[in-house]
Amino acid sequence: MRNTVLTALPAALLVALLPPLTAQAVSAPLAWGPCAGTTVADPRQECATLQVPMDHADPDGPQISLAVSRIPAEKPDSRRGALLLIAGGPGGSSLNDPSGKGQKLPQDVRDTHDLIGFAPRGLAPSTPVDCGLEYGDLATSRLRPWPAPDGSVDGNMATARRMADACARHGGELIEHISTADEARDIDRLRAALGERRISAWGVSYGTYVGAVYAQLFPHRTDRIVLDSVDNPDPARVNRAWLAAHEQGVEDTFPHFAAWASQPGNPDRLARRASDVRPLFLRLAARLDREPVPWPGANPEELNGNVLRQTMLDSLASPGRYPALAGLMRAAAQGTVPPAPQAPPEELLQNVAAVGAATLCNDVAWPTSQARYEKDVAESRAKYPLTAGMPRNAMLCAAWPFPPREAPVRITDRGSSDILLVQNERDVNTPLAGAIRMREALGRRAVMVTVDSTGHDAYLANGNECGDRVVSHYLATGERPARDVYCR
């Protein structure tokens, strides 16, 4: 039976009451069993399904399922608790992370913590959502709002309306209930179902914002929280700030690529001097704007300037991807193309795109004025030519038909002092400037490890031994540095 007191409350007051109510939510214990439909999982990995309210303001209403996984602590007698792995995105899953990146964790962490993964609401094999987008709109260079070669945003606004309309038609009621705050409340339901009074977490990229929102809504439910490659928590812009950050992220990171691409002996060398790589890239992108090269089997089926720019954005996320960008630049210079990249199944792309869109658009209202985007894009193109205005342009959120159900969560310094930030200095996706904003917002609650390294994902990936050592020590012992650390 529904709680008639709650349903009679005004919506704004009900939302304000949500964190303490859900903090006490009681979830049935999880029934662990074999993981279905996966071939890469560690045989120790178990899976379960958790039921959560589709609308946390209506806890007795329709329920949706979340797919959950775990690898139990390897030394049960020394077990401390659960370490939740929170994926990036939005639209990423950590369901197989206990078997994957979780196995990179130090042995003393794996000995003492159950490693927990999950597919966030809307993402299969949790109850899925789908916008039914046109196939061409699933191209990464279309999902990112690259302006036309002349800087026009007319096409972007038309794309935003078309994609938002598709989500409204095909997304069902669930599309309106996918947000970061919803995911944080799902996590607390998961914590309760695990039987944990407190939970530790390792959140990466967008997962750092999820982890920060969880720690804000449920400050007495956290144990050891690591936020790795950190998002700007700006409550006025939220996801718009993350998109805008790419212009600075590229400026921070491209010189590292240019130095690599001009090294003698590098088989992928593009120029004799690092200073020549940037103008080379800009010339190639401008030429492809004018004269795209057919690319059968790719999406879109041409190598144009924006496809080259999107490849640059993707490749700067890790030095290991630099050869892909260099190879495409070399092909473009010759008027040829490499073999078309193999795309994931369309069903997967549709699902990920829908979850990402819903999160980005439900977290905060975006401007709807085309004139606003035209002005912002022109300013960005003039100052940051490598990204051609994309970071300040209109995503489908400019035409999203559903207003946010609540204001973005403001990250503050109120709560437990148990958060460790780790951030590379050169990160194309989550630049250092955004991490500093998160550090300032958290105040005494956090300590930050800044790593002299290049790439997205710092801990146990593109960071360095010093940063990895500090984070590993914290996860294993709970001991943070007394002050912020710089790892050279």
N, C-alpha and C positions, 0 to 999 in steps of 0.2 A: 504494500500500500504506500502511496506517495506521501511525503511529509507535507501536509497542508499548510503548515506554518511557513516553510521555505517557499512553496509555490506562490504564496500570497505576498511575498516581499517584492518591492520594486527591484527591477533588474540590476540597477547600479549597486544597490545595497547587497544584493545576493552575490554579485561578483566579488565585492569587497570581503564577504565572509568566506569565500571559497578556500583560501589557503588553510586556515585553522580547521575547517571542516574536513577537508580531504587529508590533512595531516593525520587525522585520527581514523581515516577510513580503514575498515577491516576487509581484507581480501582473503578469499579461500586459498589454502595452501596449493602450490603448483603441483601438478601431476607430471613428473618427469618421465620421459621415455625416449625411444630412438628418434633421431631427426630424419624427417621424410624429405625426399627429393634433393639430397645434397651428396655430392661425391668428393668434396674437398674437406669435409669436417674431420677433425681428429676423432678417432673411435671413442674417446672418452666423453665427447661432447653430447649432452643431452638436450632435449627440447621440450617445451611445454607451451600451453596457450593460456593467456590471462584475459579475462573479461573486464572491460572498463566501460564507464558510461560514454556514449557518444558525446553527450553534453554534460560536462561536469556540474553545471548549474541544475541539472535534472538527474541526480544520481540513480533514481529508480526508473528512469526512462529507457529508451533503446540502448542496447549494449553493442559494443564492437569487440573484436578479438585482437590481441597483440601476440605475435610470435616471439618467444623468449628462448634463450639458450644458456647453457652453462657448462663449464668444466670445473668440477669441485676442487677445493683446495687439496694439494697433493700430500699434505701432512695434516690429516684431520685433527690430530691431537693438538696441533699448534694453530688451528684455524682462528683467525681474528674476525672475519666477516666477508662481505661481498664487495668486489670491485666492478663497477658498471662501466662498460666501454660504450661511449657515446660517439656515434659517427658524425661526420660532417654533412654537407649538403647545402640547404635542406633537400632531402630526398635520398640520403644515404642510410645504409643499414649496417649495424654491427653484429648481425645474427651469426655470422661465421667468424667474427673476430676472436672469440675465445680460442678457436683452433688456429687462427692466423696471427695477427699482430700481438695477441695476448701471449703467445709463446715466446716472444722476444723479451718479455718482462723478466727481471731478475728472478732467480730460483727462489729467493726468500720471499718474494711477493707471491709467486705462484704456490708456494708451500702454504701460505697463511690466508689466501683469499680465494673464494670462488670467483671465477671470471664469468661475468654475465654479459650477454649480448641481447639485442632485441631489434626487431623491425618496427620503426615508429608507426603510429596510426596512419592509415591510408596506404602503407607500403606493403605489398605482398611479401611474404605469405600472411601478414596481418590483414584484416579486412581492407581490401584495396579500393582505390578511387582511380578514376580515369576521366580525362577531359575529351577523349575522342578527337584529338587534334589532327589536322591535315598532316600528311607525312612530311611535306616540306617544312612545316613549322617545328618539326622535331630536330632539325639541324641545329647544332650548337651555335652556329653563326647566325641563326634566326632567333633562338631562345635568348641569346645575348642581343641587346638592341643596337646593333651597329647602324649608324645613319647611312644614307645614300652617299655616293662619292662626292656630291656637291654639298654635303652637310644637311640636306633636307631630312626632316623627320616625318613627312607625310606618310611614307610607307610604314614606319614604325607605329604610328597611331592607328593606321588601318589594321596592321597585324595585331596590335593590342586588342582592338575591338573584336576582331574575328576569334582570337584565342580565348578571350574572356567570355564571349558568348558561348563558345563550345564548352567551356568549363561549367557555365550555368546550366546548359542543356543536359550535359551528360554526367556531371559530378555528383548528383544526388544531394541528399541532406548532409552527408559526411563532408563534402567539400567546404562547407561553412564552419566546420568544427576541427580544422587542422591549423594549429598555431603553435608557437613556441611555448606559450603558457599551458596549452592543452598537453603538450608533450611532457612538460615538467610535472603536471598533475598525474599523468600516466606513470611517470617514474616513481612517484610516491606510492601509487597503488602497487607497483611492482615491488618496491621496498617492503611494503606491508606483507605482500604475498610470499616474499622470501623469508619472512619472519625476522627481519633485521630492524633493530631500533634506530641504527644509523647506517648510512651507506657511503662508500668511497666511490670515486668516479675519475675516469680519464676521458675528458672530452677534447675532441680535435676539431679545429676550424669552426664551422657553424655549431658543432657540439660544445664549443666553449661558451657560446651564448646560452645554449640549453642548460649547461651546468651552472652558469651564473644565475639564470632565472630560477632554477631549482633551489640554489643556495639562498636566494632572496625570499622565495615563497616559503621555504621550509628550512629556516636557518638552524634549527635544532635537530635536523635529521641527517646532517652531513658529518663525515669522519675525515677522510683525506681526499681533497679535491685538487686534481691537476687539470689546468686549462692550457692546452697546447695549440699554438698558432691562433692568436686571440682576436676575436671580433670586437669592433667598436660598439659599445653598448648604448650609444646616443639614443635616448628615448624619443626624441622628436623625429628621427629619420629611420632608425633601426636598419632594415634591409637596404634602404636607399643609400645609407652611409657605406654599407659593405660594397655595393656596386660602384659607388663613386671612388672607393679606395683603390680600385684597380689602376687608376691613372697614376697615382703616386707609387703603387706597388711595381708597376712596369718601370717607372723612372729609377726606382731603387735597384732593380734587378737587371735591367738590360745591360748596364755596363759590365756586369759579371759575364753575361753571355758574350758580349763583344770581345772581352779579353780572351775568353776561351776560343772564340771563332777566328782569332787572329794569331794564335800561337803557332810558331814554326813546328812542323812535325805532326800537327793535327790533321788527320785524313779528311776532316770536315772543314778545313780552314776556308774562310770566305774572303779574307782581306789580309793585307800585310800589316795594317795598323788597326788597333781597336777603334780608333776614331773614325775609321772608314765604314764600320759595320752599320752604324745607325743610318747614315745617309743612303747606304745601299738598300737597307730594308725599306725606307720611305720611298725610294725611287721604284722599287719592285712593286710595292703595294699600290702606288699611284698608277703604274703602268697596267697592273691587273684590274684596277678600277675601270680603265678605258678599254682594255682588250683582255677580257677573261679567256682562260684556256679551257676548252672542253675537258671534263673529267668523268668519263662514263663510270657508273657504279657508285659514285660518291653522292653525298647529300649536302648541298646542291650539286648538280652534275656539271660543275665548272669550278675552276680555281680562279676566284676573283680576289680583289683586294681585301675584302672583309674575311674571307676564308683564311688568307695568309695572316691577317691580324689575329684572328681567333686561334690559329695554330701557335702564334707567338705567345699569346696569353696562356694557353695550355702548357706550352713547353717550358716557360720560365718557372713553372711550379717546382721543377726539380732539375738539377744539372744533368741527371741521367736522360732527360728528354731533349737536351740541346741538339743532338744529332738529327732528330726528326725535323726540327725547325731549319737547321742548316741544309738538310737535304731538300726540303721544300723550296727554300730560297734558291738553291742551285738549280733546281728544276725550273722554277719560274724564270730565272735569268735566261734559260735555254729555250723557253717556250714549251716545255714538256711538263708531264706530271708523273709522279710515282704511282704504283698500284693503289687503287682506291682503298682507303682504310675500311676494315671490316666493322660494320655497325652492330651493336647489340640487337637482340630481337625487338621488333617494334612494340610488342606488348610491354616489355620492360621499359623502353623509352617513354611510352605513354604514361605508365604508372609513375615513374620517377618525375617526369615533367609535371604531372598533376599535383603530386605532393609538394614539389618545390614551389609551384605557382601558388598553391593555397597558403603555404606558410608565409611566403614573401608578401602576399597581398592581404592576408588576414591579420598579420601582426600590426600593421600600421597603414593608415590611409595615405595613398600616393596622390600627388597633384594630378588634376585632370586637364589642365590647360595646355593646349599645344604650344601656345606662345611661351609658356614657362620653359618647356623643354627646348624649344628653338633657341632661346636665350642661353640656357645652360650649356647646350651642346656647342654653340658657337664659342663660348668662353673656353670650354674644355679643349676644343680642337685647336684654338690658338695657343694655349699654354702647354698642352700635352699631345703633340701630333702623333705619337706612336699609337695612342688609343683612339684617335679620330672622333672623340666626342661620345663614344659608347657609354662610358661610366656614368654620365649624367642624363642619359636618354630615357625614353619611356618604355618600360616593360609592360606586359599585359595588365599589371596592377593599375595603370593609368585608366583602364576601362573596367576595372573589377566591379561587379554589380552588388557585392555584399559589403556593407560597412563593417569595420572591426567591431567585435562584440565587447571588447574591453580595451582600455588604454594599454600601451606597452608597459611592461614591468620596468620600473626605474631601479637600476642597480645602485646600491648604497653601501656605506661602511657599517651598517647595522647588521650584526650577526656574528657567528663564530669565526674566529681567526684561524682558518684551516685551509686556505686556498693558496696554491702555488701556480704562478703563471710561468710559462716557458715560451720564448719567442725568438725566432731568428731575426737578425737585423735586416736581411734582404728577403722579403716574402711577397710575391706578386699578388697573392690572394688576400692575405691578412697582414697588411704592412705594420711595421713597428709603431707608427703613429697611432693606429687604432688600439694596439695593445697598451700603449701608454694611457690612453683614455680609460680603458678598463681598469688599469692599475690605480689611476686617480679616483675612479668611482668607488672602488672597493676599499681604499684607504688602508686602515690597520688590519683589515681582514686578510690581506694578501701580501705575498712577497713575490718579486718578479726576477726571473733568470733571463737575461738577454744574451743571446748566443751569436757570436761573430761567425755567421754561416749564411748560406744561400739556399732558398727553397722553402716550400710549404710543407708543414709537418716537421716539427723540430725534434721531439723526443723519440729516440730510437729509429730515426729516419734521416732527415737532412740536417740535423744539428751537429754537435760535436761531443767528444768524450766527456768534456767538463760538464756540459749541460745535462747529458744523460746521467752522469754520476750524481749530480745534485737531486734530480727528480727521482731517481731510483732509491736513493737514501731516504727521501721523504716518504715514498710509498711503503718502504720496508719498515721504517722506524717511527714515522710521524714527526720526525725532527726536521724543521725547515731552517734555512739560513736566518740569522738574526736580522739581516737587512738584504736589500736587493743585491743581486750578483751579476757581474759581467763575465762571460766565459769567452776568452779570447781563443 
